[in-house]
Amino acid sequence: MKKSLVALALMGAFAGAYAQSSVTIYGTVDAGISKRTGTTTQVGKRDNNKLGFKGVEDLGSGLKAIFQLEIRYEPDTGVIENTTATTSRPLFQGQSRVGLQGDFGTVRLGRGLTPFQETSTAFEPWSGMPGVAGYQTDLQVAGYTSDPLSPAGNSNNRFSNAVFYNTPMIADMFQLNVAVAAKEANGNPAIVGKGTTLNPQFPANSAPQTVPYSLSATAANGPFAAYAAYEKNAIETKLWSIGASFKPINDLKLMGSYQKQDQGNSTLINPNTKAWLLGANYTVGAGMIRVGYGQKTPDNALNSPALVKTKQASIGYDYNLSARTYLYVDASNKKAATTLNFYSLGIHHNF
């Protein structure tokens, strides 16, 4: 009898602990047919395709343990995203983080988007999706890369070997976000910079010259939202960025951002690049229209034939078939050294 009662008590305790934990499997499947200047029609994507796992465990007293792992893959071949014989992306390319969450905010360790890169996506008309018609991977970062000392082919908008901290919401309006990466070598190829091919400024598998870090602050009040961000990467390139959005009516979101990149530590001449972007999202019935225009201007681009200003205009439309599936069409015109026209039609599904 006593043994039975003990067994039942243990089973009840285990069931109670299990009920306080949860793991979610999620992902995106996005594929489309696209055509750009100088290429044949291809099967590609507008958004990153991902398979993710995230979980939370209630530790009591308002404290929670959290984790998230995210794989990236190519929709047309099924291979790990952009992995070839000459590139090496991690299995959990999207992120791999574990941490604690409580009244103090959220602390995580591992790999993930930097605060600047994550914050700025809410102020870009394609919501940070890497499709050609979008702006976040080029103009909204002024050509900047957060992680220049990773292996070739790696993503440019994440820190590895990092600590991430997000404050709780302050007065229901403000939040501060911080990431600091360790000075660890990650297997980068040689980077010439201010050096030479025989004596590169950053040899293969270099350790960072400085501690990389990223800061962002956000504010939201009714229809208005804004952010400011500063980031310095492993080779001491610096980026400043500000942005704002406004919703004059519930179905219309207007947005804009400005950013400046300073490559003075690794570029001999004309180290600064400035960029700005204006965009809008307009919901009409079951669909949404996306529009944007932006420019990226290196130092003295108007006076030096060696430098080129980039101008981009894009328009897109999403049509929701359900809460998780939509069709999309994009068109974009980008002028730099050459003119690139881009058109795509595809389907996006979240699960």
Contacts in CASP RR format, 6 or more apart in sequence:
PFRMAT RR
TARGET T0000
AUTHOR 0000-0000-0000
METHOD contacts of the structure
MODEL  1
MKKSLVALALMGAFAGAYAQSSVTIYGTVDAGISKRTGTTTQVGKRDNNK
LGFKGVEDLGSGLKAIFQLEIRYEPDTGVIENTTATTSRPLFQGQSRVGL
QGDFGTVRLGRGLTPFQETSTAFEPWSGMPGVAGYQTDLQVAGYTSDPLS
PAGNSNNRFSNAVFYNTPMIADMFQLNVAVAAKEANGNPAIVGKGTTLNP
QFPANSAPQTVPYSLSATAANGPFAAYAAYEKNAIETKLWSIGASFKPIN
DLKLMGSYQKQDQGNSTLINPNTKAWLLGANYTVGAGMIRVGYGQKTPDN
ALNSPALVKTKQASIGYDYNLSARTYLYVDASNKKAATTLNFYSLGIHHN
F
20 57 0 8 1.000
20 58 0 8 1.000
20 60 0 8 1.000
21 55 0 8 1.000
21 56 0 8 1.000
21 57 0 8 1.000
21 58 0 8 1.000
22 55 0 8 1.000
22 56 0 8 1.000
23 53 0 8 1.000
23 54 0 8 1.000
23 55 0 8 1.000
24 53 0 8 1.000
24 54 0 8 1.000
24 55 0 8 1.000
25 51 0 8 1.000
25 52 0 8 1.000
25 53 0 8 1.000
26 52 0 8 1.000
26 53 0 8 1.000
26 54 0 8 1.000
26 350 0 8 1.000
26 351 0 8 1.000
27 50 0 8 1.000
27 51 0 8 1.000
27 52 0 8 1.000
27 350 0 8 1.000
27 351 0 8 1.000
28 47 0 8 1.000
28 48 0 8 1.000
28 49 0 8 1.000
28 50 0 8 1.000
28 348 0 8 1.000
28 349 0 8 1.000
28 350 0 8 1.000
28 351 0 8 1.000
29 49 0 8 1.000
29 75 0 8 1.000
29 348 0 8 1.000
29 349 0 8 1.000
29 351 0 8 1.000
30 45 0 8 1.000
30 46 0 8 1.000
30 47 0 8 1.000
30 48 0 8 1.000
30 49 0 8 1.000
30 75 0 8 1.000
30 346 0 8 1.000
30 347 0 8 1.000
30 348 0 8 1.000
30 349 0 8 1.000
31 43 0 8 1.000
31 44 0 8 1.000
31 45 0 8 1.000
31 49 0 8 1.000
31 75 0 8 1.000
31 76 0 8 1.000
31 346 0 8 1.000
31 347 0 8 1.000
32 43 0 8 1.000
32 44 0 8 1.000
32 45 0 8 1.000
32 46 0 8 1.000
32 75 0 8 1.000
32 344 0 8 1.000
32 345 0 8 1.000
32 346 0 8 1.000
32 347 0 8 1.000
33 41 0 8 1.000
33 42 0 8 1.000
33 43 0 8 1.000
33 44 0 8 1.000
33 344 0 8 1.000
33 345 0 8 1.000
33 346 0 8 1.000
34 41 0 8 1.000
34 42 0 8 1.000
34 43 0 8 1.000
34 44 0 8 1.000
34 132 0 8 1.000
34 342 0 8 1.000
34 343 0 8 1.000
34 344 0 8 1.000
34 345 0 8 1.000
35 41 0 8 1.000
35 42 0 8 1.000
35 342 0 8 1.000
35 343 0 8 1.000
35 344 0 8 1.000
36 132 0 8 1.000
36 340 0 8 1.000
36 341 0 8 1.000
36 342 0 8 1.000
36 343 0 8 1.000
37 338 0 8 1.000
37 339 0 8 1.000
37 340 0 8 1.000
37 341 0 8 1.000
37 342 0 8 1.000
42 76 0 8 1.000
43 75 0 8 1.000
43 76 0 8 1.000
44 74 0 8 1.000
44 75 0 8 1.000
44 76 0 8 1.000
44 344 0 8 1.000
45 74 0 8 1.000
45 75 0 8 1.000
45 76 0 8 1.000
45 131 0 8 1.000
46 126 0 8 1.000
46 129 0 8 1.000
46 131 0 8 1.000
46 133 0 8 1.000
46 328 0 8 1.000
46 330 0 8 1.000
46 344 0 8 1.000
46 346 0 8 1.000
46 348 0 8 1.000
47 129 0 8 1.000
47 130 0 8 1.000
47 131 0 8 1.000
47 348 0 8 1.000
48 72 0 8 1.000
48 81 0 8 1.000
48 94 0 8 1.000
48 129 0 8 1.000
48 130 0 8 1.000
49 72 0 8 1.000
49 73 0 8 1.000
49 74 0 8 1.000
49 75 0 8 1.000
49 81 0 8 1.000
50 70 0 8 1.000
50 71 0 8 1.000
50 72 0 8 1.000
50 73 0 8 1.000
50 94 0 8 1.000
51 70 0 8 1.000
51 71 0 8 1.000
51 73 0 8 1.000
52 68 0 8 1.000
52 69 0 8 1.000
52 70 0 8 1.000
52 71 0 8 1.000
53 67 0 8 1.000
53 68 0 8 1.000
53 69 0 8 1.000
53 70 0 8 1.000
54 66 0 8 1.000
54 67 0 8 1.000
54 68 0 8 1.000
54 69 0 8 1.000
55 66 0 8 1.000
55 67 0 8 1.000
55 68 0 8 1.000
56 64 0 8 1.000
56 65 0 8 1.000
56 66 0 8 1.000
56 101 0 8 1.000
57 64 0 8 1.000
57 65 0 8 1.000
57 66 0 8 1.000
58 64 0 8 1.000
59 65 0 8 1.000
59 100 0 8 1.000
62 102 0 8 1.000
62 103 0 8 1.000
63 100 0 8 1.000
63 101 0 8 1.000
63 102 0 8 1.000
64 100 0 8 1.000
64 101 0 8 1.000
64 102 0 8 1.000
65 98 0 8 1.000
65 99 0 8 1.000
65 100 0 8 1.000
65 101 0 8 1.000
66 98 0 8 1.000
66 99 0 8 1.000
66 100 0 8 1.000
66 101 0 8 1.000
66 106 0 8 1.000
66 108 0 8 1.000
67 97 0 8 1.000
67 98 0 8 1.000
67 99 0 8 1.000
68 95 0 8 1.000
68 96 0 8 1.000
68 97 0 8 1.000
69 92 0 8 1.000
69 95 0 8 1.000
69 96 0 8 1.000
70 92 0 8 1.000
70 93 0 8 1.000
70 94 0 8 1.000
70 95 0 8 1.000
70 96 0 8 1.000
71 80 0 8 1.000
71 91 0 8 1.000
71 92 0 8 1.000
71 93 0 8 1.000
71 94 0 8 1.000
72 80 0 8 1.000
72 81 0 8 1.000
72 89 0 8 1.000
72 93 0 8 1.000
72 94 0 8 1.000
73 79 0 8 1.000
73 80 0 8 1.000
73 81 0 8 1.000
74 80 0 8 1.000
74 81 0 8 1.000
74 82 0 8 1.000
80 89 0 8 1.000
80 91 0 8 1.000
80 93 0 8 1.000
81 89 0 8 1.000
81 93 0 8 1.000
82 89 0 8 1.000
82 153 0 8 1.000
83 89 0 8 1.000
86 152 0 8 1.000
87 151 0 8 1.000
87 152 0 8 1.000
87 153 0 8 1.000
87 154 0 8 1.000
88 151 0 8 1.000
88 152 0 8 1.000
88 153 0 8 1.000
88 154 0 8 1.000
89 151 0 8 1.000
89 153 0 8 1.000
89 154 0 8 1.000
89 155 0 8 1.000
90 96 0 8 1.000
90 111 0 8 1.000
90 154 0 8 1.000
90 160 0 8 1.000
92 111 0 8 1.000
93 154 0 8 1.000
93 155 0 8 1.000
94 111 0 8 1.000
94 112 0 8 1.000
94 155 0 8 1.000
94 158 0 8 1.000
95 110 0 8 1.000
95 111 0 8 1.000
95 112 0 8 1.000
95 113 0 8 1.000
95 158 0 8 1.000
96 110 0 8 1.000
96 111 0 8 1.000
96 112 0 8 1.000
97 108 0 8 1.000
97 109 0 8 1.000
97 110 0 8 1.000
97 111 0 8 1.000
97 112 0 8 1.000
97 164 0 8 1.000
98 108 0 8 1.000
98 109 0 8 1.000
98 110 0 8 1.000
99 106 0 8 1.000
99 107 0 8 1.000
99 108 0 8 1.000
99 109 0 8 1.000
100 106 0 8 1.000
100 107 0 8 1.000
101 107 0 8 1.000
102 168 0 8 1.000
103 168 0 8 1.000
104 168 0 8 1.000
105 165 0 8 1.000
105 166 0 8 1.000
105 167 0 8 1.000
105 168 0 8 1.000
106 164 0 8 1.000
106 165 0 8 1.000
106 166 0 8 1.000
107 163 0 8 1.000
107 164 0 8 1.000
107 165 0 8 1.000
108 163 0 8 1.000
108 164 0 8 1.000
108 165 0 8 1.000
109 162 0 8 1.000
109 163 0 8 1.000
109 164 0 8 1.000
110 160 0 8 1.000
110 161 0 8 1.000
110 162 0 8 1.000
110 163 0 8 1.000
110 164 0 8 1.000
111 158 0 8 1.000
111 159 0 8 1.000
111 160 0 8 1.000
111 161 0 8 1.000
111 162 0 8 1.000
112 158 0 8 1.000
112 159 0 8 1.000
112 160 0 8 1.000
112 162 0 8 1.000
112 164 0 8 1.000
113 157 0 8 1.000
113 158 0 8 1.000
114 146 0 8 1.000
114 157 0 8 1.000
114 158 0 8 1.000
114 159 0 8 1.000
114 179 0 8 1.000
114 214 0 8 1.000
114 231 0 8 1.000
115 164 0 8 1.000
115 177 0 8 1.000
115 178 0 8 1.000
115 179 0 8 1.000
115 214 0 8 1.000
115 215 0 8 1.000
115 216 0 8 1.000
115 229 0 8 1.000
115 231 0 8 1.000
116 146 0 8 1.000
116 214 0 8 1.000
116 215 0 8 1.000
116 216 0 8 1.000
116 229 0 8 1.000
116 230 0 8 1.000
116 231 0 8 1.000
116 239 0 8 1.000
116 241 0 8 1.000
117 141 0 8 1.000
117 146 0 8 1.000
117 157 0 8 1.000
117 158 0 8 1.000
117 214 0 8 1.000
118 177 0 8 1.000
118 216 0 8 1.000
119 177 0 8 1.000
119 216 0 8 1.000
119 218 0 8 1.000
119 227 0 8 1.000
119 229 0 8 1.000
120 128 0 8 1.000
120 136 0 8 1.000
120 140 0 8 1.000
120 141 0 8 1.000
120 216 0 8 1.000
120 227 0 8 1.000
120 229 0 8 1.000
120 241 0 8 1.000
120 243 0 8 1.000
120 257 0 8 1.000
121 127 0 8 1.000
121 128 0 8 1.000
121 136 0 8 1.000
122 225 0 8 1.000
122 227 0 8 1.000
122 245 0 8 1.000
123 140 0 8 1.000
123 225 0 8 1.000
123 227 0 8 1.000
123 243 0 8 1.000
123 244 0 8 1.000
123 245 0 8 1.000
123 255 0 8 1.000
123 256 0 8 1.000
123 257 0 8 1.000
124 134 0 8 1.000
124 135 0 8 1.000
124 136 0 8 1.000
124 140 0 8 1.000
124 255 0 8 1.000
124 257 0 8 1.000
124 277 0 8 1.000
124 279 0 8 1.000
125 134 0 8 1.000
125 135 0 8 1.000
125 255 0 8 1.000
125 279 0 8 1.000
125 280 0 8 1.000
125 281 0 8 1.000
125 290 0 8 1.000
125 291 0 8 1.000
125 292 0 8 1.000
125 314 0 8 1.000
126 133 0 8 1.000
126 134 0 8 1.000
126 135 0 8 1.000
126 136 0 8 1.000
126 290 0 8 1.000
126 314 0 8 1.000
128 134 0 8 1.000
128 135 0 8 1.000
128 136 0 8 1.000
128 137 0 8 1.000
128 140 0 8 1.000
129 136 0 8 1.000
130 136 0 8 1.000
130 137 0 8 1.000
131 137 0 8 1.000
131 330 0 8 1.000
131 344 0 8 1.000
132 330 0 8 1.000
132 332 0 8 1.000
132 334 0 8 1.000
132 340 0 8 1.000
132 342 0 8 1.000
132 344 0 8 1.000
133 290 0 8 1.000
133 314 0 8 1.000
133 315 0 8 1.000
133 316 0 8 1.000
133 330 0 8 1.000
133 331 0 8 1.000
133 332 0 8 1.000
133 342 0 8 1.000
133 344 0 8 1.000
134 314 0 8 1.000
134 330 0 8 1.000
134 332 0 8 1.000
135 277 0 8 1.000
135 292 0 8 1.000
135 294 0 8 1.000
135 312 0 8 1.000
135 314 0 8 1.000
137 156 0 8 1.000
137 157 0 8 1.000
138 296 0 8 1.000
138 310 0 8 1.000
138 312 0 8 1.000
139 275 0 8 1.000
139 276 0 8 1.000
139 277 0 8 1.000
139 294 0 8 1.000
139 295 0 8 1.000
139 296 0 8 1.000
139 310 0 8 1.000
139 312 0 8 1.000
140 241 0 8 1.000
140 257 0 8 1.000
140 259 0 8 1.000
140 275 0 8 1.000
140 277 0 8 1.000
141 156 0 8 1.000
141 157 0 8 1.000
141 239 0 8 1.000
141 241 0 8 1.000
141 259 0 8 1.000
141 261 0 8 1.000
141 275 0 8 1.000
142 239 0 8 1.000
142 259 0 8 1.000
142 260 0 8 1.000
142 261 0 8 1.000
142 273 0 8 1.000
142 274 0 8 1.000
142 275 0 8 1.000
142 296 0 8 1.000
143 261 0 8 1.000
143 273 0 8 1.000
143 275 0 8 1.000
143 296 0 8 1.000
144 156 0 8 1.000
144 231 0 8 1.000
144 233 0 8 1.000
144 237 0 8 1.000
144 239 0 8 1.000
144 259 0 8 1.000
144 261 0 8 1.000
144 273 0 8 1.000
145 156 0 8 1.000
145 157 0 8 1.000
145 233 0 8 1.000
145 237 0 8 1.000
146 156 0 8 1.000
146 157 0 8 1.000
146 158 0 8 1.000
146 159 0 8 1.000
146 212 0 8 1.000
146 214 0 8 1.000
146 231 0 8 1.000
146 233 0 8 1.000
147 154 0 8 1.000
147 155 0 8 1.000
147 156 0 8 1.000
147 157 0 8 1.000
147 158 0 8 1.000
147 159 0 8 1.000
147 160 0 8 1.000
147 186 0 8 1.000
147 212 0 8 1.000
147 233 0 8 1.000
147 234 0 8 1.000
148 156 0 8 1.000
148 188 0 8 1.000
148 191 0 8 1.000
148 202 0 8 1.000
148 233 0 8 1.000
148 234 0 8 1.000
148 235 0 8 1.000
148 237 0 8 1.000
149 185 0 8 1.000
149 186 0 8 1.000
149 187 0 8 1.000
149 188 0 8 1.000
149 191 0 8 1.000
149 202 0 8 1.000
149 206 0 8 1.000
149 207 0 8 1.000
149 208 0 8 1.000
149 234 0 8 1.000
149 235 0 8 1.000
150 160 0 8 1.000
150 186 0 8 1.000
150 187 0 8 1.000
150 188 0 8 1.000
151 186 0 8 1.000
151 187 0 8 1.000
151 188 0 8 1.000
151 189 0 8 1.000
152 188 0 8 1.000
152 189 0 8 1.000
159 179 0 8 1.000
159 181 0 8 1.000
159 212 0 8 1.000
159 214 0 8 1.000
160 181 0 8 1.000
160 184 0 8 1.000
160 186 0 8 1.000
161 181 0 8 1.000
161 182 0 8 1.000
161 184 0 8 1.000
161 186 0 8 1.000
162 179 0 8 1.000
162 180 0 8 1.000
162 181 0 8 1.000
162 182 0 8 1.000
162 212 0 8 1.000
163 179 0 8 1.000
163 180 0 8 1.000
164 177 0 8 1.000
164 178 0 8 1.000
164 179 0 8 1.000
165 177 0 8 1.000
165 178 0 8 1.000
165 179 0 8 1.000
166 175 0 8 1.000
166 176 0 8 1.000
166 177 0 8 1.000
166 178 0 8 1.000
167 175 0 8 1.000
167 176 0 8 1.000
167 177 0 8 1.000
168 175 0 8 1.000
169 175 0 8 1.000
170 176 0 8 1.000
173 219 0 8 1.000
173 220 0 8 1.000
173 221 0 8 1.000
174 217 0 8 1.000
174 218 0 8 1.000
174 219 0 8 1.000
175 217 0 8 1.000
175 218 0 8 1.000
176 215 0 8 1.000
176 216 0 8 1.000
176 217 0 8 1.000
177 214 0 8 1.000
177 215 0 8 1.000
177 216 0 8 1.000
177 217 0 8 1.000
177 218 0 8 1.000
178 213 0 8 1.000
178 214 0 8 1.000
178 215 0 8 1.000
179 213 0 8 1.000
179 214 0 8 1.000
180 211 0 8 1.000
180 212 0 8 1.000
180 213 0 8 1.000
181 208 0 8 1.000
181 211 0 8 1.000
181 212 0 8 1.000
181 213 0 8 1.000
181 234 0 8 1.000
182 211 0 8 1.000
183 207 0 8 1.000
183 208 0 8 1.000
183 210 0 8 1.000
183 211 0 8 1.000
183 234 0 8 1.000
184 207 0 8 1.000
184 208 0 8 1.000
185 205 0 8 1.000
185 206 0 8 1.000
185 207 0 8 1.000
186 205 0 8 1.000
187 204 0 8 1.000
187 205 0 8 1.000
188 202 0 8 1.000
188 204 0 8 1.000
188 205 0 8 1.000
188 206 0 8 1.000
189 204 0 8 1.000
190 200 0 8 1.000
190 202 0 8 1.000
190 203 0 8 1.000
190 204 0 8 1.000
191 200 0 8 1.000
191 201 0 8 1.000
191 202 0 8 1.000
191 206 0 8 1.000
191 235 0 8 1.000
191 266 0 8 1.000
192 200 0 8 1.000
192 201 0 8 1.000
193 200 0 8 1.000
193 201 0 8 1.000
193 202 0 8 1.000
193 266 0 8 1.000
193 267 0 8 1.000
194 201 0 8 1.000
194 266 0 8 1.000
194 267 0 8 1.000
194 268 0 8 1.000
195 201 0 8 1.000
201 235 0 8 1.000
201 266 0 8 1.000
202 209 0 8 1.000
202 235 0 8 1.000
202 266 0 8 1.000
208 234 0 8 1.000
208 235 0 8 1.000
209 234 0 8 1.000
209 235 0 8 1.000
209 236 0 8 1.000
209 265 0 8 1.000
210 232 0 8 1.000
210 234 0 8 1.000
210 236 0 8 1.000
212 231 0 8 1.000
212 232 0 8 1.000
212 233 0 8 1.000
212 234 0 8 1.000
213 231 0 8 1.000
213 232 0 8 1.000
214 229 0 8 1.000
214 230 0 8 1.000
214 231 0 8 1.000
214 232 0 8 1.000
215 229 0 8 1.000
215 230 0 8 1.000
215 231 0 8 1.000
216 227 0 8 1.000
216 228 0 8 1.000
216 229 0 8 1.000
216 230 0 8 1.000
217 227 0 8 1.000
217 228 0 8 1.000
217 229 0 8 1.000
218 225 0 8 1.000
218 226 0 8 1.000
218 227 0 8 1.000
219 225 0 8 1.000
219 226 0 8 1.000
219 227 0 8 1.000
220 226 0 8 1.000
222 247 0 8 1.000
223 246 0 8 1.000
223 247 0 8 1.000
223 248 0 8 1.000
224 244 0 8 1.000
224 245 0 8 1.000
224 246 0 8 1.000
224 247 0 8 1.000
225 244 0 8 1.000
225 245 0 8 1.000
225 246 0 8 1.000
226 242 0 8 1.000
226 243 0 8 1.000
226 244 0 8 1.000
226 245 0 8 1.000
227 241 0 8 1.000
227 242 0 8 1.000
227 243 0 8 1.000
227 244 0 8 1.000
228 241 0 8 1.000
228 242 0 8 1.000
228 243 0 8 1.000
229 239 0 8 1.000
229 240 0 8 1.000
229 241 0 8 1.000
229 242 0 8 1.000
230 238 0 8 1.000
230 239 0 8 1.000
230 240 0 8 1.000
230 241 0 8 1.000
231 238 0 8 1.000
231 239 0 8 1.000
232 238 0 8 1.000
232 239 0 8 1.000
235 265 0 8 1.000
235 266 0 8 1.000
236 264 0 8 1.000
236 265 0 8 1.000
236 266 0 8 1.000
237 261 0 8 1.000
237 262 0 8 1.000
237 263 0 8 1.000
237 264 0 8 1.000
237 265 0 8 1.000
237 266 0 8 1.000
238 261 0 8 1.000
238 262 0 8 1.000
239 259 0 8 1.000
239 260 0 8 1.000
239 261 0 8 1.000
239 262 0 8 1.000
240 259 0 8 1.000
240 260 0 8 1.000
241 257 0 8 1.000
241 258 0 8 1.000
241 259 0 8 1.000
241 260 0 8 1.000
242 257 0 8 1.000
242 258 0 8 1.000
242 259 0 8 1.000
243 255 0 8 1.000
243 256 0 8 1.000
243 257 0 8 1.000
243 258 0 8 1.000
244 255 0 8 1.000
244 256 0 8 1.000
244 257 0 8 1.000
245 253 0 8 1.000
245 254 0 8 1.000
245 255 0 8 1.000
245 256 0 8 1.000
246 253 0 8 1.000
246 254 0 8 1.000
246 255 0 8 1.000
247 253 0 8 1.000
247 254 0 8 1.000
248 254 0 8 1.000
251 282 0 8 1.000
251 283 0 8 1.000
251 284 0 8 1.000
252 280 0 8 1.000
252 281 0 8 1.000
252 282 0 8 1.000
252 283 0 8 1.000
253 280 0 8 1.000
253 281 0 8 1.000
253 282 0 8 1.000
254 279 0 8 1.000
254 280 0 8 1.000
255 278 0 8 1.000
255 279 0 8 1.000
255 280 0 8 1.000
255 281 0 8 1.000
256 276 0 8 1.000
256 277 0 8 1.000
256 278 0 8 1.000
256 279 0 8 1.000
257 276 0 8 1.000
257 277 0 8 1.000
258 274 0 8 1.000
258 275 0 8 1.000
258 276 0 8 1.000
258 277 0 8 1.000
259 274 0 8 1.000
259 275 0 8 1.000
259 276 0 8 1.000
260 272 0 8 1.000
260 273 0 8 1.000
260 274 0 8 1.000
260 275 0 8 1.000
261 272 0 8 1.000
261 273 0 8 1.000
261 274 0 8 1.000
261 275 0 8 1.000
262 271 0 8 1.000
262 272 0 8 1.000
263 271 0 8 1.000
263 272 0 8 1.000
263 273 0 8 1.000
264 271 0 8 1.000
264 272 0 8 1.000
269 299 0 8 1.000
270 298 0 8 1.000
270 299 0 8 1.000
270 300 0 8 1.000
270 304 0 8 1.000
270 307 0 8 1.000
271 299 0 8 1.000
272 298 0 8 1.000
272 299 0 8 1.000
273 296 0 8 1.000
273 297 0 8 1.000
273 298 0 8 1.000
273 299 0 8 1.000
274 296 0 8 1.000
274 297 0 8 1.000
275 294 0 8 1.000
275 295 0 8 1.000
275 296 0 8 1.000
275 297 0 8 1.000
276 294 0 8 1.000
276 295 0 8 1.000
277 292 0 8 1.000
277 293 0 8 1.000
277 294 0 8 1.000
278 292 0 8 1.000
278 293 0 8 1.000
278 294 0 8 1.000
279 291 0 8 1.000
279 292 0 8 1.000
279 293 0 8 1.000
280 289 0 8 1.000
280 290 0 8 1.000
280 291 0 8 1.000
280 292 0 8 1.000
281 288 0 8 1.000
281 289 0 8 1.000
281 290 0 8 1.000
282 288 0 8 1.000
282 289 0 8 1.000
282 291 0 8 1.000
286 319 0 8 1.000
286 320 0 8 1.000
287 317 0 8 1.000
287 318 0 8 1.000
287 319 0 8 1.000
287 320 0 8 1.000
287 326 0 8 1.000
288 317 0 8 1.000
288 318 0 8 1.000
288 320 0 8 1.000
289 315 0 8 1.000
289 316 0 8 1.000
289 317 0 8 1.000
290 314 0 8 1.000
290 315 0 8 1.000
290 316 0 8 1.000
290 317 0 8 1.000
290 318 0 8 1.000
290 330 0 8 1.000
291 314 0 8 1.000
291 315 0 8 1.000
291 316 0 8 1.000
292 312 0 8 1.000
292 313 0 8 1.000
292 314 0 8 1.000
292 315 0 8 1.000
293 311 0 8 1.000
293 312 0 8 1.000
293 313 0 8 1.000
293 314 0 8 1.000
294 311 0 8 1.000
294 312 0 8 1.000
294 313 0 8 1.000
295 309 0 8 1.000
295 310 0 8 1.000
295 311 0 8 1.000
295 312 0 8 1.000
296 309 0 8 1.000
296 310 0 8 1.000
297 309 0 8 1.000
297 310 0 8 1.000
298 307 0 8 1.000
298 308 0 8 1.000
298 309 0 8 1.000
299 307 0 8 1.000
300 307 0 8 1.000
301 307 0 8 1.000
301 308 0 8 1.000
301 309 0 8 1.000
302 309 0 8 1.000
308 336 0 8 1.000
308 337 0 8 1.000
309 336 0 8 1.000
310 334 0 8 1.000
310 335 0 8 1.000
310 336 0 8 1.000
311 334 0 8 1.000
311 335 0 8 1.000
311 336 0 8 1.000
312 332 0 8 1.000
312 333 0 8 1.000
312 334 0 8 1.000
312 335 0 8 1.000
313 332 0 8 1.000
313 333 0 8 1.000
314 330 0 8 1.000
314 331 0 8 1.000
314 332 0 8 1.000
314 333 0 8 1.000
315 330 0 8 1.000
315 331 0 8 1.000
315 332 0 8 1.000
316 328 0 8 1.000
316 329 0 8 1.000
316 330 0 8 1.000
316 331 0 8 1.000
317 328 0 8 1.000
317 329 0 8 1.000
318 326 0 8 1.000
318 327 0 8 1.000
318 328 0 8 1.000
318 348 0 8 1.000
319 326 0 8 1.000
319 327 0 8 1.000
319 328 0 8 1.000
320 326 0 8 1.000
321 327 0 8 1.000
324 349 0 8 1.000
324 350 0 8 1.000
324 351 0 8 1.000
325 347 0 8 1.000
325 348 0 8 1.000
325 349 0 8 1.000
325 350 0 8 1.000
326 347 0 8 1.000
326 348 0 8 1.000
327 345 0 8 1.000
327 346 0 8 1.000
327 347 0 8 1.000
327 348 0 8 1.000
328 344 0 8 1.000
328 345 0 8 1.000
328 346 0 8 1.000
328 347 0 8 1.000
328 348 0 8 1.000
329 343 0 8 1.000
329 344 0 8 1.000
329 345 0 8 1.000
329 346 0 8 1.000
330 342 0 8 1.000
330 343 0 8 1.000
330 344 0 8 1.000
331 341 0 8 1.000
331 342 0 8 1.000
331 343 0 8 1.000
331 344 0 8 1.000
332 340 0 8 1.000
332 341 0 8 1.000
332 342 0 8 1.000
332 343 0 8 1.000
333 339 0 8 1.000
333 340 0 8 1.000
333 341 0 8 1.000
333 342 0 8 1.000
334 340 0 8 1.000
334 341 0 8 1.000
334 342 0 8 1.000
END
